[in-house]
Amino acid sequence: MQGIGEIIKLPEVKKGSERAELISFFVDTLRNKNNKKFPARMIAIKLSHLSMEDLRHTISIFKDNLNRKGLNGASKEFWWSIKFNINK
């Protein structure tokens, strides 16, 4: 007797998608600054609702602020953008 997994072949899930890499970059970078009670799941969910164009724009602004202001300044800018732009 065959199992259901042998009868129905599901397509393989692409694990290393660009969206997943961008979201993990945000989460990992911000987690390094805030070790205590970091809302990684909340950030990942909110960023996953953005279109790829907006996500790429957000990461370019974040990287620019990271180079100019350092992690502390980039973190502040990111939290304000999450608070006011994504919660619409």
HUHU-V413975 format. One record per pair of residues at least 24 apart in sequence whose C-alpha atoms are under 8 Angstrom apart, sorted by sequence separation. I is the first residue (numbers start at 1). J is the second residue. D is the distance in whole Angstrom. If there is no record, write none. Layout:
# HUHU-V413975
i = [I I]
j = [J J]
d = [D D]
This chain:
# HUHU-V413975
i = [23 23 19 19 22 26 22 19 46 50 22 33 33 46 30]
j = [47 48 48 52 55 59 56 55 82 86 59 71 72 86 75]
d = [7 7 8 7 8 8 8 8 8 8 7 7 8 7 7]
